[in-house]
Amino acid sequence: VIVRSELMFEIGKEYSREDIHQVTGGCKQAFLPVKGGKVVAARLRQDLNPYAPDVIVCDSSAAARAAGRTLARQTEPVPVFVRTASDRFRYMGEYVTDESLTAPLDYEKYIKNSGFTLGQISRVLKMKRR
């Protein structure tokens, strides 16, 4: 079942992690929660994703690596949220993966000011609004 998030979320409005989870499902803690083999949302922190919502930085943890790989192949759009405060996320719209960068030289510029080192990154996803 594909959830049509544009019917559930309003662009520019803020939601809690629980609000988002109630609509999309998946892991409440993950920044790229997965349900049924698909990434169902992106909850991004700008200190870790300075170019959000247009660029998603995936670290090299097992969960982020797997979710990034899934989102890179996924054709369905995902609702993207940017954190504004503790447990507050502003809905930015639905995005699809435009490009998946896995070579450090290709994504180096996108991790500047992300708090990550080049060696901590597994993939950078360039997103486009649907």
N, C-alpha and C positions, 0 to 999 in steps of 0.2 A: 504494500500500500504506500503510495507516494503522498506525503502530506503537502498540500499546497500552502506554503507558508505565507505567500503574499495575502492570503485571506485571514491569516492569524495574527500577523505582525504589521505594525504601522511604521513606515520609515521615519526615523528621527525620534521615535518614542523609546523610552528606556524600559527594560525588563529585568527581572531577577533571574538568577540561574534556574530557580525552580519554575518560573514562568516558561522559560525556554524549554526546559526538560519536559514539562507537561505537554507541550505541543510536539516536540521532535523526538523525545526518548533518547536513548543512548546514555553513556556515562555522564553523571552530573559534574564530575571533576575535570574531565578531559576538555582540552581546548578544541579538539576536533572529535566530538562524540560520534561513535559508529553504532549503527543499529541495522541488523539484517544485511551486513556486508557493505553498507553504504555510509559515507560520512553524512550526518543529518544536520549539522550546524557547524559554524566556526565562531568561537568566543575568543576574541583576540585582545591581548594587552598591548598597548602602544609602546610600553617600555621594552617589550620583547619583539614587537612587530611594528617598527616605526613607520612603515609605509602602508599599514592596514587602512582600509580593507583591500587595497589593490595588490598587496604582496603578503603572503603568509610564510613565515620562517618556521621550519620544522627542525627541532633539535634532533640529536642522535639517540634519544631514549627509544626503547623498543616500541612503546605505544605511539610516539610521534612519528617514528619511521614508518610503521605500518599504516597509520592513518594518512600520512602524506602520500604514500604510495597509492593507497585507495583513492584519495581525492584526485591525484594526478590522472587516473584512468577513468574517473567518473564523469559521465556526461550530464547527469541531472544537476540542476543548480542547487546551491545550499544557501540557507539564510545566514548572513554574516553579521556579527555583532561586535562592537568595539567597547571595551570596558571603560566606564567613565568614573566609577568609584567602587568601593567594596560591594560586591554583589549587585552592581548596576551595569547593564550593557545596553548600548544604543544600537538599534537595528539600522543597518546600512543598506539593506536590500538583498536581493538574491544574486549570487555570483557563480560563475562557472570557471573552471581552470582554463586559462589561455595558454600557459606554458609552464613546464616543469623543469627546473634547473637543478642538476645534480653535480655539476663540475664547479669546484670552488672559484675558479677564475670567472665563471659566468655569474655567480651569485654574490661575490664578495661585496659589491657596492650596496646590496640590499641588507646586509647584516651590520653595517656601520650603525652605531648607536642602538644596537639591539640588546646589548649586554652579553651576547654570545661571542665566542671566538670562532674562527673559520673551522677549526677542528671539531667543534661541537654541533655542527649543522649537517643534516643528512640530505636536505632538499629545500629549495625555495620555490614556492608556487606563485606565479603571476596570475592574478585573477581578473576577470572582466565582469562588469555588471550585466545582468541579463535583461 
